[in-house]
Amino acid sequence: MQLRLGQILDFYGPQRIKHILLLHSIRLAYVAIPKAACSSMKLYFEKVHQENPTLDMPKIHRDTTVPTLSDLTVKDIRTLEDEQPFFGFSIVRDPMRRVVSAYTDKMRDPHFRRQINAALGREDLDQKVGFGKFLAALERQTSRQMNPHWRPQTDLLMLDALEYDHLCRLENLKADMDYLCEATDLPRLSMPHQNRIKKSDDLVPTPAQKTRIYNIYQTDFEAFGY
C-alpha cells in the first residue's frame, strides 16, 4: 500500500485514518469498511497480532489492540512512506446488500435511528424508520455527511490517498483470503463470523427502491462491477 500522508490528513482528516489497521510484523494494512466483514476481519487481525488463534473478543471495535495509522505520529507515518510498502487491502460488498444490512442492523439502535430522523427533519428523533424513509434520508446527505455504516465504499477507501494491492469481495471472501495468505505472510486461520446474517436481512427492495439505491451508490456499483 502506497501511503500519501499529506492527502490523507489534508483531504480526509485524522479521524479517518483510525480505520487503517496495521500488522507491522508482516507489513499488512487493512482499511475497514463497516458492513463488509469489518468485525470479522478486525478479530482476524487481533488473533494474528496477539498470536492467539482461539481469541474471542465480543466487543472487538471497543477492545481491539491492533495499531492503526492514527496511533502513529506524523514522523512515524512519513518513515513508513519511505520504507518497504505495506501490502494494502480492503473488503467491499454488493452495495444493495450492504445498505439493506445497514438498515436492518442499525435502525434497531436509537443512536443511529436518531441520526436518520434528524436528516429527515423529524421532530421525534426516536420514531421508527421505514426502509423508504431511510433511503430518503440518504438521498438528502452528501457522502461525507453519511454515517460510515452506509457511506459509499468508494469514499471510505480513500482512493485519492491510497493505492491498494487487492480488494476482496465479501461474496468471494474465502478465495480472497486464500489469495491474501499466499501473497503475504498472513497466517491461515479460520475466518470468524462476528455478525451473522439475520432474518431481517432478507428484506428485498422494490424495483423503485433498487433504482434509488443505485443512484445513491452509483460510484460503488461502477467501481466494483456490481
N, CA, C and O of each residue as an XYZ file, in Angstrom:
904
protein
N       0.847     -1.197      0.000
C       0.000      0.000      0.000
C       0.875      1.236      0.000
O       1.745      1.392      0.857
N       0.647      2.099     -0.947
C       1.368      3.359     -1.010
C       0.605      4.411     -0.206
O      -0.564      4.677     -0.484
N       1.258      5.005      0.781
C       0.628      5.997      1.642
C       1.039      7.398      1.210
O       2.228      7.700      1.115
N       0.063      8.241      0.953
C       0.360      9.637      0.655
C      -0.160     10.461      1.831
O      -1.313     10.890      1.850
N       0.706     10.666      2.794
C       0.320     11.244      4.078
C      -0.394     12.578      3.945
O      -1.447     12.785      4.549
N       0.175     13.485      3.158
C      -0.417     14.811      3.056
C      -1.862     14.749      2.594
O      -2.715     15.465      3.118
N      -2.143     13.892      1.612
C      -3.502     13.798      1.105
C      -4.435     13.150      2.115
O      -5.599     13.538      2.218
N      -3.940     12.162      2.867
C      -4.785     11.509      3.867
C      -5.200     12.511      4.933
O      -6.380     12.619      5.267
N      -4.223     13.245      5.469
C      -4.522     14.157      6.574
C      -5.253     15.407      6.100
O      -6.190     15.865      6.755
N      -4.830     15.963      4.964
C      -5.427     17.210      4.496
C      -6.827     17.015      3.927
O      -7.725     17.822      4.169
N      -7.003     15.944      3.174
C      -8.281     15.748      2.498
C      -9.267     14.952      3.338
O     -10.462     15.248      3.335
N      -8.780     13.941      4.058
C      -9.680     13.071      4.807
C      -9.713     13.378      6.303
O     -10.713     13.099      6.964
N      -8.640     13.946      6.843
C      -8.631     14.291      8.259
C      -8.169     13.138      9.137
O      -8.219     11.980      8.721
N      -7.720     13.448     10.350
C      -7.158     12.422     11.241
C      -8.169     11.379     11.683
O      -7.787     10.255     12.007
N      -9.461     11.725     11.703
C     -10.470     10.775     12.159
C     -10.547      9.552     11.258
O     -10.830      8.445     11.717
N     -10.292      9.764      9.975
C     -10.465      8.680      9.021
C      -9.355      7.634      9.104
O      -9.595      6.456      8.839
N      -8.150      8.052      9.466
C      -7.034      7.107      9.409
C      -7.052      6.098     10.552
O      -6.235      5.178     10.579
N      -7.977      6.262     11.497
C      -8.091      5.256     12.553
C      -8.707      3.968     12.018
O      -8.720      2.949     12.708
N      -9.220      4.012     10.786
C      -9.817      2.819     10.177
C      -8.805      2.045      9.342
O      -9.169      1.081      8.669
N      -7.530      2.458      9.377
C      -6.473      1.732      8.683
C      -5.686      0.944      9.717
O      -4.910      1.518     10.482
N      -5.886     -0.380      9.744
C      -5.232     -1.250     10.712
C      -3.918     -1.779     10.140
O      -3.829     -2.113      8.958
N      -2.907     -1.848     10.995
C      -1.566     -2.223     10.551
C      -1.031     -3.424     11.312
O      -1.045     -3.445     12.543
N      -0.563     -4.413     10.585
C       0.209     -5.502     11.168
C       1.657     -5.285     10.734
O       2.080     -5.752      9.677
N       2.408     -4.566     11.570
C       3.766     -4.156     11.203
C       4.664     -5.355     10.912
O       5.497     -5.300     10.008
N       4.499     -6.446     11.677
C       5.415     -7.580     11.567
C       5.368     -8.231     10.191
O       6.365     -8.796      9.740
N       4.221     -8.158      9.518
C       4.120     -8.763      8.190
C       3.793     -7.722      7.119
O       3.430     -8.073      5.997
N       3.922     -6.441      7.471
C       3.735     -5.340      6.527
C       2.384     -5.449      5.806
O       2.311     -5.404      4.578
N       1.328     -5.592      6.599
C      -0.010     -5.749      6.050
C      -0.912     -4.644      6.584
O      -0.935     -4.388      7.788
N      -1.649     -3.992      5.704
C      -2.555     -2.914      6.093
C      -3.956     -3.226      5.587
O      -4.141     -3.664      4.452
N      -4.941     -2.989      6.455
C      -6.337     -3.257      6.121
C      -7.162     -2.009      6.375
O      -7.109     -1.436      7.463
N      -7.920     -1.588      5.380
C      -8.826     -0.456      5.533
C     -10.222     -1.007      5.785
O     -10.803     -1.671      4.927
N     -10.752     -0.726      6.962
C     -12.033     -1.300      7.386
C     -13.208     -0.560      6.762
O     -13.271      0.669      6.796
N     -14.134     -1.318      6.194
C     -15.387     -0.775      5.668
C     -16.524     -1.391      6.472
O     -16.737     -2.601      6.390
N     -17.260     -0.598      7.249
C     -18.377     -1.145      8.025
C     -19.396     -1.844      7.133
O     -19.648     -1.420      6.005
N     -19.969     -2.907      7.650
C     -20.971     -3.726      6.955
C     -20.381     -4.485      5.769
O     -21.090     -4.817      4.820
N     -19.074     -4.756      5.832
C     -18.415     -5.567      4.805
C     -17.368     -6.445      5.492
O     -16.175     -6.354      5.206
N     -17.842     -7.293      6.401
C     -16.979     -8.202      7.168
C     -15.976     -7.458      8.042
O     -14.921     -7.995      8.379
N     -16.303     -6.229      8.406
C     -15.401     -5.389      9.192
C     -15.078     -6.014     10.555
O     -13.909     -6.110     10.927
N     -16.101     -6.435     11.295
C     -15.879     -7.008     12.628
C     -15.078     -8.304     12.542
O     -14.183     -8.544     13.351
N     -15.406     -9.132     11.561
C     -14.706    -10.407     11.399
C     -13.236    -10.191     11.076
O     -12.374    -10.884     11.617
N     -12.941     -9.230     10.193
C     -11.545     -9.002      9.820
C     -10.767     -8.375     10.963
O      -9.588     -8.677     11.148
N     -11.411     -7.505     11.735
C     -10.720     -6.929     12.888
C     -10.359     -8.010     13.900
O      -9.280     -7.969     14.490
N     -11.252     -8.979     14.107
C     -10.941    -10.084     15.016
C      -9.831    -10.950     14.442
O      -8.974    -11.424     15.187
N      -9.831    -11.165     13.143
C      -8.769    -11.924     12.486
C      -7.417    -11.243     12.738
O      -6.444    -11.895     13.115
N      -7.372     -9.924     12.524
C      -6.148     -9.173     12.764
C      -5.735     -9.257     14.229
O      -4.549     -9.366     14.540
N      -6.710     -9.207     15.122
C      -6.405     -9.271     16.560
C      -5.788    -10.620     16.917
O      -4.855    -10.687     17.716
N      -6.302    -11.678     16.333
C      -5.738    -13.015     16.585
C      -4.288    -13.092     16.128
O      -3.441    -13.663     16.814
N      -4.012    -12.514     14.969
C      -2.639    -12.512     14.456
C      -1.750    -11.629     15.319
O      -0.629    -12.007     15.660
N      -2.251    -10.455     15.669
C      -1.475     -9.504     16.470
C      -1.118    -10.079     17.833
O       0.007     -9.911     18.304
N      -2.066    -10.753     18.467
C      -1.828    -11.317     19.801
C      -1.287    -12.747     19.743
O      -1.011    -13.356     20.776
N      -1.138    -13.275     18.528
C      -0.645    -14.642     18.324
C      -1.486    -15.632     19.115
O      -0.960    -16.504     19.806
N      -2.808    -15.482     19.001
C      -3.753    -16.332     19.727
C      -4.890    -16.709     18.781
O      -5.869    -15.970     18.677
N      -4.779    -17.856     18.083
C      -5.790    -18.251     17.097
C      -7.176    -18.483     17.677
O      -8.162    -18.420     16.943
N      -7.277    -18.751     18.982
C      -8.576    -19.040     19.597
C      -9.167    -17.820     20.299
O     -10.184    -17.930     20.984
N      -8.551    -16.684     20.136
C      -9.003    -15.465     20.805
C     -10.452    -15.143     20.443
O     -10.865    -15.281     19.292
N     -11.215    -14.710     21.451
C     -12.589    -14.269     21.221
C     -12.765    -12.921     21.911
O     -12.539    -12.799     23.115
N     -13.165    -11.917     21.150
C     -13.370    -10.575     21.695
C     -14.733    -10.067     21.239
O     -14.837     -9.475     20.165
N     -15.783    -10.286     22.035
C     -17.139     -9.867     21.640
C     -17.244     -8.372     21.332
O     -18.021     -7.976     20.463
N     -16.481     -7.551     22.025
C     -16.517     -6.103     21.805
C     -15.272     -5.690     21.014
O     -14.476     -4.868     21.468
N     -15.122     -6.269     19.839
C     -13.892     -6.093     19.083
C     -13.641     -4.634     18.716
O     -12.490     -4.198     18.726
N     -14.686     -3.861     18.392
C     -14.473     -2.468     17.993
C     -14.015     -1.609     19.169
O     -13.335     -0.599     18.986
N     -14.391     -2.016     20.364
C     -14.005     -1.249     21.548
C     -12.671     -1.706     22.110
O     -11.887     -0.884     22.586
N     -12.400     -3.009     22.062
C     -11.258     -3.581     22.791
C     -10.051     -3.915     21.931
O      -9.049     -4.403     22.452
N     -10.118     -3.670     20.647
C      -9.005     -4.064     19.784
C      -7.690     -3.402     20.195
O      -7.668     -2.251     20.628
N      -6.604     -4.146     20.051
C      -5.266     -3.627     20.374
C      -4.396     -3.494     19.128
O      -3.251     -3.051     19.217
N      -4.924     -3.870     17.981
C      -4.164     -3.742     16.735
C      -3.910     -2.266     16.461
O      -4.851     -1.473     16.487
N      -2.673     -1.876     16.201
C      -2.390     -0.453     15.945
C      -3.037      0.021     14.647
O      -3.162     -0.736     13.685
N      -3.440      1.276     14.642
C      -3.983      1.889     13.442
C      -3.071      3.033     13.025
O      -2.171      3.425     13.768
N      -3.306      3.554     11.853
C      -2.469      4.650     11.373
C      -2.585      5.863     12.291
O      -1.636      6.637     12.416
N      -3.737      6.036     12.930
C      -3.930      7.187     13.819
C      -3.127      7.068     15.109
O      -2.969      8.054     15.829
N      -2.614      5.867     15.413
C      -1.781      5.689     16.608
C      -0.355      6.177     16.379
O       0.413      6.303     17.333
N       0.004      6.448     15.146
C       1.364      6.839     14.818
C       1.501      8.351     14.749
O       0.532      9.062     14.483
N       2.692      8.828     14.988
C       2.963     10.253     14.823
C       3.159     10.551     13.343
O       3.367      9.646     12.534
N       3.089     11.826     13.006
C       3.321     12.226     11.614
C       4.708     11.773     11.165
O       4.883     11.339     10.027
N       5.685     11.874     12.051
C       7.051     11.439     11.722
C       7.082      9.951     11.422
O       7.731      9.515     10.471
N       6.370      9.163     12.244
C       6.345      7.713     12.032
C       5.706      7.366     10.692
O       6.176      6.478      9.981
N       4.640      8.068     10.358
C       3.960      7.783      9.100
C       4.844      8.163      7.917
O       4.868      7.463      6.904
N       5.567      9.267      8.045
C       6.488      9.656      6.964
C       7.590      8.602      6.802
O       8.044      8.330      5.690
N       8.007      8.022      7.917
C       9.004      6.951      7.844
C       8.428      5.755      7.098
O       9.113      5.129      6.289
N       7.155      5.440      7.377
C       6.505      4.332      6.680
C       6.467      4.577      5.174
O       6.617      3.646      4.382
N       6.267      5.821      4.788
C       6.219      6.152      3.365
C       7.543      5.834      2.674
O       7.568      5.487      1.493
N       8.640      5.956      3.418
C       9.969      5.775      2.836
C      10.452      4.327      2.914
O      11.433      3.959      2.267
N       9.758      3.505      3.710
C      10.179      2.119      3.887
C       9.485      1.215      2.869
O       8.759      1.683      1.992
N       9.725     -0.081      3.007
C       9.053     -1.056      2.160
C       7.540     -0.899      2.305
O       7.037     -0.890      3.428
N       6.808     -0.775      1.208
C       5.364     -0.552      1.293
C       4.636     -1.696      2.001
O       5.052     -2.853      1.932
N       3.556     -1.353      2.672
C       2.677     -2.360      3.222
C       1.852     -2.963      2.082
O       1.556     -2.288      1.096
N       1.488     -4.233      2.225
C       0.513     -4.829      1.319
C      -0.854     -4.358      1.800
O      -1.278     -4.703      2.903
N      -1.538     -3.583      0.987
C      -2.793     -2.975      1.414
C      -4.006     -3.617      0.772
O      -4.027     -3.874     -0.432
N      -5.022     -3.874      1.596
C      -6.237     -4.470      1.054
C      -7.454     -3.978      1.821
O      -7.340     -3.390      2.897
N      -8.600     -4.226      1.253
C      -9.864     -3.967      1.924
C     -10.881     -4.980      1.419
O     -10.577     -5.791      0.545
N     -12.083     -4.931      1.970
C     -13.157     -5.834      1.566
C     -14.356     -4.991      1.164
O     -14.818     -4.151      1.937
N     -14.857     -5.211     -0.036
C     -16.045     -4.494     -0.500
C     -17.218     -5.462     -0.583
O     -17.049     -6.680     -0.545
N     -18.413     -4.884     -0.697
C     -19.633     -5.687     -0.684
C     -20.633     -5.124     -1.685
O     -20.620     -3.930     -1.983
N     -21.494     -5.985     -2.197
C     -22.579     -5.539     -3.069
C     -23.309     -4.387     -2.382
O     -23.867     -4.580     -1.302
N     -23.321     -3.182     -2.987
C     -23.955     -2.028     -2.335
C     -25.417     -2.253     -1.983
O     -25.907     -1.699     -0.999
N     -26.116     -3.054     -2.768
C     -27.522     -3.332     -2.498
C     -27.670     -4.091     -1.189
O     -28.512     -3.744     -0.360
N     -26.858     -5.124     -0.998
C     -26.932     -5.927      0.224
C     -26.375     -5.154      1.418
O     -26.845     -5.305      2.546
N     -25.380     -4.335      1.156
C     -24.767     -3.585      2.265
C     -25.736     -2.573      2.856
O     -25.809     -2.442      4.078
N     -26.485     -1.852      2.018
C     -27.399     -0.842      2.549
C     -28.576     -1.509      3.269
O     -29.075     -0.976      4.260
N     -29.021     -2.665      2.780
C     -30.075     -3.410      3.480
C     -29.569     -3.857      4.846
O     -30.282     -3.745      5.843
N     -28.344     -4.359      4.890
C     -27.760     -4.797      6.154
C     -27.610     -3.640      7.123
O     -27.883     -3.784      8.315
N     -27.174     -2.480      6.613
C     -27.022     -1.300      7.470
C     -28.371     -0.890      8.050
O     -28.471     -0.553      9.230
N     -29.402     -0.920      7.218
C     -30.737     -0.532      7.689
C     -31.264     -1.501      8.745
O     -31.677     -1.080      9.826
N     -31.250     -2.797      8.433
C     -31.844     -3.768      9.352
C     -31.080     -3.867     10.665
O     -31.666     -4.172     11.704
N     -29.796     -3.614     10.626
C     -28.984     -3.689     11.838
C     -29.047     -2.397     12.642
O     -29.327     -2.426     13.840
N     -28.790     -1.275     11.998
C     -28.597     -0.030     12.733
C     -29.890      0.695     13.093
O     -29.896      1.482     14.041
N     -30.980      0.459     12.373
C     -32.215      1.160     12.736
C     -32.875      0.582     13.975
O     -33.881      1.114     14.446
N     -32.323     -0.500     14.509
C     -32.775     -1.002     15.812
C     -32.094     -0.256     16.954
O     -32.515     -0.346     18.107
N     -31.049      0.473     16.626
C     -30.248      1.193     17.623
C     -30.705      2.655     17.679
O     -30.645      3.352     16.666
N     -31.161      3.132     18.850
C     -31.642      4.518     18.955
C     -30.630      5.552     18.491
O     -31.011      6.573     17.919
N     -29.342      5.303     18.727
C     -28.305      6.258     18.340
C     -28.328      6.502     16.833
O     -28.327      7.649     16.386
N     -28.349      5.433     16.062
C     -28.331      5.565     14.604
C     -29.691      6.015     14.080
O     -29.765      6.766     13.107
N     -30.759      5.562     14.716
C     -32.092      5.958     14.274
C     -32.288      7.464     14.418
O     -32.938      8.091     13.581
N     -31.733      8.038     15.469
C     -31.841      9.490     15.667
C     -31.099     10.240     14.564
O     -31.548     11.299     14.125
N     -29.979      9.705     14.118
C     -29.250     10.351     13.025
C     -30.107     10.429     11.770
O     -30.137     11.456     11.092
N     -30.795      9.350     11.468
C     -31.626      9.315     10.262
C     -32.833     10.223     10.416
O     -33.171     10.963      9.492
N     -33.484     10.179     11.564
C     -34.645     11.055     11.773
C     -34.252     12.524     11.721
O     -35.018     13.361     11.243
N     -33.070     12.833     12.209
C     -32.585     14.218     12.141
C     -32.365     14.624     10.690
O     -32.696     15.744     10.302
N     -31.807     13.718      9.884
C     -31.591     14.013      8.464
C     -32.916     14.209      7.738
O     -32.986     14.942      6.752
N     -33.972     13.549      8.228
C     -35.294     13.691      7.627
C     -36.018     14.950      8.113
O     -37.079     15.304      7.599
N     -35.435     15.617      9.101
C     -36.056     16.821      9.641
C     -37.206     16.549     10.582
O     -38.041     17.425     10.804
N     -37.268     15.358     11.137
C     -38.350     14.993     12.041
C     -38.110     15.556     13.436
O     -36.969     15.639     13.891
N     -39.173     15.937     14.102
C     -39.055     16.419     15.482
C     -38.874     15.258     16.448
O     -38.092     15.353     17.394
N     -39.584     14.175     16.220
C     -39.454     12.986     17.068
C     -38.316     12.132     16.527
O     -38.479     11.404     15.548
N     -37.175     12.230     17.170
C     -35.984     11.524     16.684
C     -35.993     10.040     17.004
O     -35.144      9.293     16.518
N     -36.954      9.604     17.825
C     -36.969      8.210     18.241
C     -38.007      7.371     17.496
O     -38.145      6.179     17.768
N     -38.728      7.975     16.569
C     -39.754      7.207     15.871
C     -39.125      6.213     14.912
O     -37.981      6.372     14.486
N     -39.899      5.180     14.579
C     -39.406      4.139     13.694
C     -39.144      4.704     12.304
O     -39.752      5.686     11.878
N     -38.224      4.053     11.619
C     -37.840      4.488     10.270
C     -38.072      3.344      9.296
O     -37.430      2.299      9.402
N     -38.984      3.533      8.348
C     -39.171      2.535      7.294
C     -38.030      2.583      6.302
O     -37.292      3.567      6.245
N     -37.880      1.524      5.520
C     -36.749      1.461      4.590
C     -36.811      2.582      3.556
O     -35.779      3.138      3.179
N     -38.019      2.918      3.095
C     -38.155      4.011      2.136
C     -37.693      5.338      2.711
O     -37.031      6.123      2.033
N     -38.052      5.585      3.981
C     -37.627      6.814      4.652
C     -36.119      6.803      4.893
O     -35.463      7.843      4.832
N     -35.590      5.639      5.161
C     -34.142      5.513      5.337
C     -33.425      5.948      4.060
O     -32.448      6.695      4.113
N     -33.911      5.481      2.926
C     -33.309      5.884      1.654
C     -33.495      7.375      1.405
O     -32.620      8.031      0.841
N     -34.637      7.903      1.830
C     -34.887      9.338      1.654
C     -33.862     10.167      2.432
O     -33.399     11.207      1.962
N     -33.518      9.688      3.624
C     -32.512     10.385      4.428
C     -31.157     10.349      3.735
O     -30.442     11.351      3.713
N     -30.801      9.198      3.168
C     -29.525      9.079      2.469
C     -29.483      9.985      1.242
O     -28.438     10.545      0.911
N     -30.622     10.124      0.572
C     -30.681     10.978     -0.618
C     -30.482     12.449     -0.275
O     -30.108     13.244     -1.137
N     -30.726     12.807      0.956
C     -30.560     14.198      1.388
C     -29.126     14.508      1.813
O     -28.765     15.672      1.987
N     -28.315     13.473      1.978
C     -26.973     13.665      2.524
C     -25.905     13.542      1.448
O     -26.060     12.802      0.476
N     -24.825     14.277      1.641
C     -23.635     14.030      0.840
C     -22.925     12.813      1.419
O     -23.227     12.374      2.528
N     -21.991     12.283      0.667
C     -21.244     11.124      1.150
C     -20.579     11.416      2.492
O     -20.598     10.573      3.388
N     -19.993     12.600      2.635
C     -19.281     12.958      3.856
C     -20.226     13.107      5.051
O     -19.805     12.947      6.196
N     -21.502     13.413      4.789
C     -22.458     13.575      5.881
C     -22.994     12.237      6.372
O     -23.538     12.154      7.473
N     -22.847     11.204      5.576
C     -23.391      9.902      5.940
C     -22.571      9.239      7.040
O     -21.362      9.444      7.147
N     -23.254      8.442      7.851
C     -22.565      7.598      8.821
C     -21.733      6.560      8.050
O     -22.173      6.086      7.003
N     -20.546      6.200      8.546
C     -19.707      5.227      7.831
C     -20.384      3.888      7.544
O     -19.996      3.192      6.606
N     -21.387      3.518      8.337
C     -22.052      2.232      8.117
C     -22.837      2.194      6.814
O     -23.119      1.115      6.292
N     -23.193      3.364      6.283
C     -23.872      3.383      4.988
C     -23.247      4.389      4.026
O     -23.830      4.688      2.984
N     -22.079      4.909      4.359
C     -21.367      5.799      3.437
C     -20.842      4.987      2.254
O     -20.455      3.834      2.440
N     -20.816      5.546      1.053
C     -20.294      4.808     -0.107
C     -18.888      4.271      0.148
O     -18.042      4.938      0.744
N     -18.672      3.060     -0.317
C     -17.390      2.402     -0.082
C     -16.250      3.106     -0.820
O     -15.111      3.108     -0.352
N     -16.555      3.698     -1.963
C     -15.515      4.412     -2.696
C     -14.965      5.574     -1.882
O     -13.792      5.923     -2.013
N     -15.795      6.173     -1.047
C     -15.337      7.248     -0.165
C     -14.504      6.664      0.982
O     -13.433      7.183      1.297
N     -14.989      5.599      1.597
C     -14.290      5.001      2.732
C     -12.921      4.460      2.354
O     -12.032      4.385      3.202
N     -12.740      4.087      1.113
C     -11.460      3.534      0.673
C     -10.375      4.589      0.505
O      -9.198      4.251      0.381
N     -10.764      5.882      0.501
C      -9.781      6.973      0.394
C      -8.862      6.777     -0.809
O      -7.637      6.817     -0.688
N      -9.473      6.567     -1.958
C      -8.723      6.212     -3.160
C      -7.788      7.311     -3.640
O      -6.844      7.038     -4.383
N      -8.038      8.560     -3.223
C      -7.150      9.645     -3.631
C      -5.814      9.606     -2.896
O      -4.847     10.235     -3.325
N      -5.764      8.867     -1.792
C      -4.547      8.858     -0.982
C      -3.943      7.470     -0.803
O      -2.835      7.342     -0.283
N      -4.658      6.432     -1.227
C      -4.177      5.068     -1.013
C      -4.211      4.283     -2.315
O      -5.136      4.421     -3.116
N      -3.196      3.463     -2.514
C      -3.163      2.538     -3.638
C      -3.215      1.115     -3.070
O      -2.371      0.733     -2.260
N      -4.196      0.351     -3.495
C      -4.417     -0.984     -2.935
C      -3.751     -2.067     -3.773
O      -3.661     -1.982     -4.998
N      -3.288     -3.090     -3.054
C      -2.753     -4.267     -3.740
C      -3.864     -5.252     -4.075
O      -3.766     -5.999     -5.049
N      -4.922     -5.252     -3.267
C      -6.012     -6.195     -3.536
C      -7.287     -5.709     -2.857
O      -7.257     -5.262     -1.710
N      -8.395     -5.798     -3.566
C      -9.709     -5.544     -2.990
C     -10.475     -6.858     -2.980
O     -10.798     -7.410     -4.032
N     -10.760     -7.349     -1.787
C     -11.532     -8.581     -1.641
C     -13.018     -8.270     -1.818
O     -13.450     -7.128     -1.660
N     -13.781     -9.296     -2.147
C     -15.233     -9.176     -2.211
C     -15.835    -10.064     -1.128
O     -15.439    -11.218     -0.968
N     -16.776     -9.526     -0.402
C     -17.415    -10.304      0.655
C     -18.027    -11.582      0.085
O     -18.007    -12.628      0.734
N     -18.565    -11.496     -1.115
C     -19.230    -12.645     -1.728
C     -18.235    -13.727     -2.154
O     -18.642    -14.842     -2.480
N     -16.953    -13.414     -2.155
C     -15.914    -14.353     -2.588
C     -14.792    -14.401     -1.555
O     -13.626    -14.607     -1.891
N     -15.172    -14.206     -0.285
C     -14.157    -13.935      0.732
C     -13.226    -15.116      0.987
O     -12.037    -14.905      1.226
N     -13.716    -16.334      0.946
C     -12.841    -17.474      1.206
C     -11.704    -17.530      0.191
O     -10.543    -17.699      0.563
N     -12.036    -17.388     -1.082
C     -10.996    -17.418     -2.108
C     -10.058    -16.226     -1.970
O      -8.850    -16.354     -2.173
N     -10.611    -15.075     -1.626
C      -9.773    -13.891     -1.455
C      -8.837    -14.039     -0.256
O      -7.686    -13.606     -0.310
N      -9.325    -14.648      0.823
C      -8.459    -14.869      1.988
C      -7.347    -15.858      1.642
O      -6.213    -15.706      2.097
N      -7.668    -16.856      0.846
C      -6.626    -17.796      0.389
C      -5.556    -17.036     -0.390
O      -4.362    -17.290     -0.229
N      -5.989    -16.109     -1.231
C      -5.036    -15.308     -2.002
C      -4.159    -14.461     -1.083
O      -2.945    -14.396     -1.273
N      -4.771    -13.807     -0.082
C      -4.003    -12.966      0.842
C      -2.951    -13.786      1.585
O      -1.823    -13.332      1.776
N      -3.324    -14.989      1.998
C      -2.377    -15.836      2.731
C      -1.223    -16.276      1.834
O      -0.102    -16.463      2.309
N      -1.492    -16.439      0.545
C      -0.439    -16.829     -0.385
C       0.440    -15.636     -0.770
O       1.645    -15.789     -0.967
N      -0.158    -14.464     -0.875
C       0.572    -13.283     -1.334
C       1.339    -12.578     -0.221
O       2.257    -11.804     -0.493
N       0.968    -12.842      1.034
C       1.594    -12.191      2.183
C       1.962    -13.242      3.218
O       1.820    -14.440      2.969
N       2.430    -12.801      4.369
C       2.734    -13.719      5.464
C       1.571    -13.844      6.443
O       1.766    -14.242      7.591
N       0.375    -13.510      5.999
C      -0.798    -13.659      6.855
C      -1.038    -15.139      7.127
O      -1.190    -15.918      6.186
N      -1.075    -15.546      8.411
C      -1.289    -16.964      8.721
C      -2.700    -17.407      8.371
O      -3.638    -16.611      8.394
N      -2.836    -18.666      8.052
C      -4.152    -19.209      7.731
C      -4.893    -19.547      9.022
O      -4.509    -20.456      9.758
N      -5.948    -18.807      9.278
C      -6.810    -19.042     10.435
C      -8.238    -19.162      9.935
O      -8.573    -18.672      8.856
N      -9.073    -19.813     10.721
C     -10.482    -19.864     10.346
C     -11.052    -18.454     10.421
O     -10.766    -17.704     11.354
N     -11.862    -18.104      9.428
C     -12.431    -16.761      9.366
C     -13.565    -16.640     10.365
O     -14.574    -17.332     10.229
N     -13.427    -15.773     11.374
C     -14.518    -15.609     12.346
C     -15.713    -14.920     11.712
O     -15.569    -14.125     10.784
N     -16.900    -15.237     12.227
C     -18.127    -14.605     11.749
C     -18.753    -13.850     12.904
O     -19.502    -14.414     13.702
N     -18.435    -12.558     12.984
C     -18.895    -11.750     14.102
C     -20.364    -11.351     13.977
O     -21.108    -11.401     14.957
N     -20.775    -10.962     12.795
C     -22.149    -10.504     12.579
C     -22.815    -11.413     11.560
O     -22.712    -11.189     10.354
N     -23.488    -12.425     12.042
C     -24.132    -13.372     11.138
C     -25.381    -12.762     10.519
O     -25.998    -11.860     11.086
N     -25.737    -13.265      9.360
C     -26.908    -12.762      8.654
C     -28.158    -13.029      9.476
O     -28.365    -14.134      9.977
N     -28.978    -12.012      9.605
C     -30.219    -12.122     10.366
C     -31.382    -12.275      9.387
O     -31.274    -11.941      8.207
N     -32.510    -12.797      9.915
C     -33.691    -12.953      9.064
C     -34.126    -11.626      8.467
O     -34.600    -11.569      7.333
N     -33.959    -10.552      9.245
C     -34.386     -9.239      8.760
C     -33.563     -8.790      7.561
O     -33.981     -7.898      6.822
N     -32.376     -9.408      7.358
C     -31.572     -9.062      6.194
C     -32.190     -9.596      4.904
O     -31.686     -9.326      3.814
N     -33.287    -10.357      5.027
C     -33.973    -10.880      3.857
C     -34.839     -9.813      3.193
O     -35.469    -10.076      2.168
N     -34.875     -8.617      3.768
C     -35.638     -7.526      3.168
C     -35.224     -7.366      1.703
O     -34.039     -7.256      1.387
N     -36.209     -7.356      0.827
C     -35.932     -7.218     -0.600
C     -36.462     -5.864     -1.078
O     -37.671     -5.637     -1.046
N     -35.600     -4.983     -1.511
C     -36.049     -3.678     -2.002
C     -36.964     -3.830     -3.213
O     -36.811     -4.753     -4.013
N     -37.901     -2.923     -3.329
C     -38.766     -2.905     -4.501
C     -37.963     -2.424     -5.714
O     -36.883     -1.859     -5.544
N     -38.467     -2.635     -6.931
C     -37.749     -2.126     -8.106
C     -37.459     -0.629     -8.014
O     -36.375     -0.181     -8.386
N     -38.426      0.144     -7.518
C     -38.207      1.591     -7.388
C     -37.113      1.882     -6.373
O     -36.292      2.776     -6.581
N     -37.098      1.125     -5.263
C     -36.067      1.318     -4.250
C     -34.695      0.909     -4.769
O     -33.686      1.522     -4.420
N     -34.657     -0.123     -5.598
C     -33.377     -0.536     -6.184
C     -32.803      0.572     -7.065
O     -31.592      0.796     -7.089
N     -33.679      1.255     -7.780
C     -33.216      2.377     -8.602
C     -32.659      3.490     -7.729
O     -31.635      4.090     -8.057
N     -33.329      3.764     -6.624
C     -32.852      4.803     -5.704
C     -31.513      4.408     -5.101
O     -30.618      5.244     -4.971
N     -31.369      3.140     -4.731
C     -30.104      2.659     -4.161
C     -28.977      2.795     -5.186
O     -27.864      3.202     -4.852
N     -29.287      2.446     -6.447
C     -28.259      2.582     -7.478
C     -27.820      4.036     -7.613
O     -26.630      4.321     -7.747
N     -28.775      4.943     -7.578
C     -28.428      6.362     -7.721
C     -27.596      6.862     -6.542
O     -26.693      7.678     -6.726
N     -27.891      6.381     -5.337
C     -27.127      6.782     -4.153
C     -25.709      6.225     -4.219
O     -24.746      6.912     -3.877
N     -25.589      4.982     -4.659
C     -24.301      4.280     -4.615
C     -23.742      4.016     -6.014
O     -23.059      3.015     -6.231
N     -24.022      4.889     -6.939
C     -23.586      4.669     -8.320
C     -22.071      4.492     -8.422
O     -21.592      3.656     -9.187
N     -21.325      5.273     -7.656
C     -19.851      5.139     -7.719
C     -19.395      3.756     -7.267
O     -18.436      3.209     -7.812
N     -20.077      3.190     -6.275
C     -19.726      1.841     -5.812
C     -20.052      0.789     -6.869
O     -19.237     -0.086     -7.163
N     -21.256      0.885     -7.435
C     -21.649     -0.095     -8.461
C     -20.682     -0.061     -9.633
O     -20.301     -1.106    -10.159
N     -20.287      1.134    -10.039
C     -19.417      1.260    -11.200
C     -17.971      0.852    -10.872
O     -17.311      0.192    -11.674
N     -17.491      1.248     -9.694
C     -16.091      0.971     -9.350
C     -15.823     -0.514     -9.124
O     -14.745     -1.008     -9.455
N     -16.805     -1.230     -8.559
C     -16.581     -2.611     -8.169
C     -17.300     -3.625     -9.066
O     -17.188     -4.833     -8.854
N     -18.037     -3.130    -10.068
C     -18.652     -4.024    -11.031
C     -19.825     -4.819    -10.514
O     -20.067     -5.932    -10.982
N     -20.560     -4.278     -9.562
C     -21.745     -4.984     -9.059
C     -22.956     -4.651     -9.925
O     -24.053     -5.146     -9.668
